[in-house]
């Protein structure tokens, strides 16, 4: 089955009165009988959607209320103090004290009305990949509602909840943070039956003293678990013991580990890695399963172990789940591969441009190292800044030198102010070119591929390496085969 909202499109997501009741809103004009979606962006709003005029750091949704009405919004959710300026509009309006808080109340009402099994995912790396894999493998077993993109923050989580149809079977939510205290209010909205922590690593380390503090922040996900809930923790992570202790302190009745560790409840028995994917055998609690995972990388196997455990706990059939894993694909910016025509041959572009921290950088370099190159081909790494590392940035960027050296890279291209220190830390005989920005690097890099090359682009999203990927895709056609 596909996304829940698509499956039950003939049923309204909300009635106007249900929204008024859930949010404690004051209705202005006649309320719509049916609201078919929830939007916070007038540019992507579909006719029938309710438009929530959220005030953000860089915009105020009230400034786009007229555009939302023109685009076919069934109702506008606006702040009381903005009503005088919008009083001329004749579209139905729900007036509230604070629009974001009202969205949160609607999200909690959506959670309260559903009988879905709810899974929440957090961690320093692999959140979105794990969430999307769960969306994919649970779909054959029922209607699935999952976070769009990386909607994992103070507005993304309530928005995703508010969009969840009542008839959903499985809800999958990504919950992120870059400061302590951010996960707690979000997970208390979501109230998951199953909580996954993928990994503790140096992401957002600029806001924390050390990895232990990050582990404590991620452990906030336990605060919202249902009374009979399950925690799924990475048994191979050095912080497993701490997370297990914090889960018990939070009153979590069921704590499980996943990984290659002998005592993992979801345990990797064997993995045969290749560039085309991995043949996996695992024991999921008491069931042994084997399947072919088409997405390469040891880190992907680790994520999939969490997926298997969560799917089993959520009541999905493991055979169906494993069959679905055979068609899993990487997401854009998260390992997606492109086979591009150059001359009489082709090269492979691996797009890892969405996010980067030391753990995910190591994983991406491992994938590049294992990628076979055709005769005359080269392994080329294009690396950019890992953001939000604070005072640790210099050491962590320079610390990539060993991983880069071990990856059998023929050419290395670097861009960004933070990663410049890596160039100085590398062996003198490594071919390395540095530019200040992604745009400075793009021209010469995009002109350089040869048949047989494997080029991997990896950075934090904020420095624009997706533009390098876009330039490759615009210049070179997809190769046949």
N, C-alpha and C positions, 0 to 999 in steps of 0.2 A: 504494500500500500504506500501511498505518497503522503505528503504533508497533510496534517489533520485539517487545516483550514481549506485546502483544496478539495478534500473528500466530502466535506459537509457544507459546501458553498451554498446549498439551497436553504440552510438554516442560518438565521442571523447570528452574528457573534454576540450581540447584546440587543436588548430593547432599550429605547431611550429611558423608560421609567426605571429599569434595572440599574442603569448607569447612575441616574439621579440618586437612587436609594443607596447604592454602594458608596458613592462619593460624598453624600450629604450635600449635594449641589442644589442651587436655586435655579429652577428652570425659567427661561425667558423665551417666549413664543411657544408654539405647540411642539412637543417632543416627537422625534421620529419613532415610528413603529419598529423600525429595524436599523441597526448600525452594523455595517458589514466588515469594518476594519478599524484599526487605530493608527493614526498617523501623527508624527511630530514635524513633518517636512512637507510644506505645500507643493514642492516640486515633484514629489513622488506620490502624493495623495491620489487615491482612486475615488471615483464617485461613490458616495455611500459611507465613506470613512468618517469617523469622528476626528476632528483636529484638536490636539492638545497644544495650546500656545505656551510652551515651556520657555522660561527665561534661562538662557545659558550664560556662560562666561563671555561669549563673543557675539551673541545674538539674543533677540527677544522675539519669541514666536508671535506675540501680539502684533508685531509689525507686518506679519504675513497672514493675518487673519482674513483680510479682504481677498487675498490671492487664494487662500484655502476655500473660501466660500465660492469664488468663481470657478474653482476646479471641481466643485460638486460635493463639498463636505456636507454631511447630513446634519452635523451639529458642531459647534465650536465650544471648547472648554476653555474658559477665560478667567482671569483673576478679577476679583471684585473691583479693585482700584483701576482697572482698565476699561470697565463697562462704559463710563461716560464717553470715552473716545470712540467706542465701537457701537454705541447705541443706535446709530443710523442703519446698521446692518439688520436685515429682516430674517436672516437665517437663524434657525433655533440655536440657543446658547445655553450652556450650563455654567453658572457662575459659582466660583469657589474661592476660598481664601488664598490658596497656593496651588498652582496647577500641577507641579511635580508631586506634591503630597497627595493630591487627588488621584493622580495616575497610580501612585502606590496603593491607595485604598482600593482602586478598581482592580489592580493586580492581585491583591489579597482576596478580593471577592471571587476572582477567577480561580484562584487556588482552592478556596473553600468549597466551590460548587463542583469540582471535578473529582472523579474517582481514579484518575490516572496515577500510574506509578511514576514518581518524580525522582530524577537523578540530577545531582548538582556536581559540577566539575570545577576544581581549582588546581593551582600548582604553578611553579615557576616556568614551566615549558610544557607544551603538548596539550594545553587546555582545549583550544579550538579544534585541533586534529582529533582528539578523543571525543569531543562533542559531536563532530561531524561523522565520525565513525559510528557512534551510537545511533545517530539519526539514520544512517544507512542500513545498519544491521537490524534495527528494530522495526523498520518499515514493513517487512513481510509479515510481521506478527501483529500489527495493529496500527492505528492512526498515531502518528508521531508529531509532536510540536516541539521545536527546538529553537534556541537563540539564532537570530540572523547574524551573519558575519561574526564580529566579536562584541556583541551587545552584552557586555558583562559588568557595567558600572552602575552608578547611582540612578541613571535614567534608562539604561539598556535593560536591566533586569526587570523593573516594574513594567516597562513597555512590553517585553516578551511575555510576561505573565498576563497582562491585560489582553494580549492577542490570542491567548490560549482558549480554543473552543471547549465548551463544557464536555463534549463527547470524546475528548482525547484519551487515548489508552496509555501513552508514554510521553512524559514531558522531560526534556533534557535542557538544563540550564548551565551556562558558563558563568562563573563568578570570579571576577578579577579584583586586584587591589594594587596600589603602590604606596599605601600608608597603613599603619596599624589602625584597627577599628573600622575599616571600610567593609569587610565581609559580613560582620555580625548583623547589621540591619538588613542586608540583602538576603542572607540565608534565612532570616526569620520571616521574610516574605515568602520565600520559595518553599520552605518546610519540606526538604527532600526526604525520601525514604532511604536513599542511597547517596553517600557523599564520597567522591573520589578526590584524592590529592595525588597528582601525577608525579611530582618531583619537587624537591627543594633545591634551588640553585640561585646563583648571584644575579637575579633579575630585580630591578628597582633597588639595588643595594645602596644607592645613594640616600635612600630614606630610612635605612636601617643600620644598626651597629655591626651586625654580623648575620650569618645564615641562621643561627639559632633564633634570632628575632623574627626573621622571615618565616621560619617554621611555626612560631607562636601565632603570627598573623594569619597564616594559612589555616591553622587549626581552629580559627574562629568559625569555620564551616560546620564544626560539630555543634555549635550553639543552636542551630535551627533544625537539626535532625528530628524526625518523628520519634516518639517514645520507643518504637520497636525498630529503629533505623539501623543501617549498616554503614560502617566506614570501610572504604577500600584504600589501602595505603601501599606505597611502593616498598616492598620488602627488601629490595636491593639498595635503597637509599640509606645513606649514613644517618639520616635523621628519623628512621623508622621508629626506633625505640622511644624517642622523645614524642613523636606524634601519637604513638600507641598510648603512652602515658597520658597525654593531654586528652585523648579521646575518652579514656576511662574516667579521668577527672571530670569530664563534661557529662558523664552518665551515659555514654554510648554503649548499648548492650551487646553489639556485635561488631567486632573489629577483625578485619581480614587483611592478609597481605597478598600482593601479586608480584611475581618476578621469578628469577632463576634460583633464588634461595631455596634450600632444601625444605624449609619450614613454611614456604609460601602456600597459602590456600589455593591460589590460582597460580600454578607452577609451570614454568617452561621446562619441558622434558628434552626437546631437541629443536634446533633451528639450523637449516641449511641455507646459507645466504648466497644470493647471486644478484647481479645487476637488475635482473628482471623481477626480483621479489625474493620471498623467503618461504620455504617449506617448513611449516611449524607443526609440532606436536606438543600439546599441553594437557595438563590435568586441571580441570575446573571443578574445584571441590572434589566430588567423587567420580566425575565423568572425564574420561580421556577422549580428546578430540584431535583430529589432524586436518589441516587445510593449507591451501596455497594463498599466501598474502602477496598480491601483485605490487605492493609499494615497498621499495627496498629500505634497508636500514635497521640496525639493532634498536634504535629508539622507537621505531614504528612497532616492532614486536612488543616492546614494553608497554606502549600505549594500548595495543590490542589486547594484552592480558587483562588490563583494567576493564576494557570494553566487554570481554568475555565474562568476567566476574559480575559486572553490573547487569548485563543482559540476563544472566542466570538468576540473579537475585530479584530481577524485575519480573521474572516469570516467562521469559521468552524461550522458545525451543532452541537448544544449542545447535542442533543439526542445521536448522534454518539460518541461524546466526553465522555459522561457519561457511555455509554456502554463500551468503551475502558478502562475507569477507573476501571471497574470491573475486569480487568485482569492485572492491574498494579502490578509489582513486585519490591522489593527492589534491589538495586545494590550491587555488591560485596563491602564489607567494609563500607557500608552505611545502615546497618540494615538487611542485608541478613540473612535468618534463615536456619539452618540445623538441621534436625531431625536425630540424630546419635544413632546407636545401642550400648548398653552397657549391658552386662549380658543378662538377660531375658527381659529387657525393653529398654527404650531409654531416651536420654536427648536432650534438645534443646540448640543449640549454636547460639547466636545472634552476628553477625560480624559487629562491628562498628569501625573497626581498621583503617579506612582511615583518619579520621580527628577528631579534638576535640577542642572545646573552651567552655567557661562556659555555653553558651546557649545550644549548642548541647549536652553537658554532662548532663545538667538538663533534656533535652528531652529524652535522652537514659535511664537515671535512672527512669524517669516516665514510660517508656515502660516496663522496668524490673519489676517495682513495680506492674504493672497491669497484668503481665504474670502469669497465673495460674500454680501451680506446682502440680505434681501428688503426691499420698500418699508417704510420706517419702522423697520427693524431696526438694531441697533447691534453693533459689535465690542466685546466686553467681555473684558478680561484679568483673571484672578484669580491673583495671583502670591504665592508664599511663599518662605521661606528656602531658599537653597542651602547645604547643610551641609558640614562638614569642609573649610572654606577657610582656617581658622586666621587668622593675622595679615593675610591678604589679603582677608578677608571684606568689610570695609567698602568698600574700593576696588572690588571686583568687583561688589558689589550696587549701589553708586552708579553704576558703569559701565554698568549696563543702561539708563540713561536714554536714550541715543541710539537703541538698538534699540526701546525702547518708543515713543519719539516718532515713529520711522519706520514704525511698524506701523499707523498710521491707527486707533488705538484711541479709541473714544468714551467708555468708562468703564474705570477701573483700580481694582481692589480689591487691597489688600496686607494680609498678616498674617504675623506672626513678628518676633522681636526683631532679627534680622540685616538684614531687608529694609527696615526703617524708614528707613534713610538714603536709599533710592531716592526716597521721597516728597519729600525736600528737594532732590533733584537734578533734579526734573522741571520743565518750564515751568509758570509760574503759571496758565496758562489750561487746563491738563489737569485733567479731572475725576478726582480721586484720593481714595479713602477708605482709611484705615488702621485696623486693629484689632490688638490684641496677639496674638490666637490665631485659629486656624481656627474654633473653636467660637464665638468672639465675632462672627465675620464671617458665619456661616452663616445665621442667621435672616433678616436683612434681605436678604441676597443671594438666597436661594432664593425669597423672595417677589417678586423684582423682574423676572423675565424677561418680555419682550414678544414677540409674534409677529415672526418675522424675525431675532431676535437670534442671534449666534454667541458662545458663552461658552467660553473656554478656561481650564482650571484647571491650574496648573503649579507644582510645588514638589518639594523632596526629600521622600521618603516619611516621614521621621521626625517631621514636624510635623503630620501628620494631615489633609492636604487631601483624602485619599480619603473622609473623612467628609462633606465638602462635596458631592462627587460622589454619594455614597450618598443624601444628603438630597434632591438634585435628582431622582434616580431613584425615590425613594419618593414624592415629591409629584406628579410629572408622568408620565402614561402615555406609552408609546412611541407616536409618531404613525404613522399608516398611510402607506404609499407609500415 
